[in-house]
């Protein structure tokens, strides 16, 4: 099983999403940024580290939002989502993703998300 921490980065009514690049599993699918928990890390610590590595941003990890489990052909993934409130909307440059966007909860339905992220999208649309 793979344990992942993901960020629900929000500024006003917009959420930050990122597109997986060619050559990675689930290429071209959209996701909420984050990554795998390493030994000895709490989930918030893992998320803070991953956001620094992937997006070069220092953030404060907010409240836990939800957990999403999904069984892929390559194994089970557990995603623990945390709100990451931002005081200003910035142009974030990703080291890992093909493209990034700020979108409203209603606009999330227009993007093809990784299957494990679909439950998160559904929950945010009701939020």
Secondary structure, 3 states (H helix, E strand, C coil): CEEEEEEEEEECCEEEEEEECCCCCCCCCEECCEEECCCCCCHHHHHHHHHHHHHCCCCCCCCEEEEEEEEECCEEEEEEEEEEECCCCCCCCCCCEEEEEEEECHHHHHCCECHHHHHHHHHHHHC
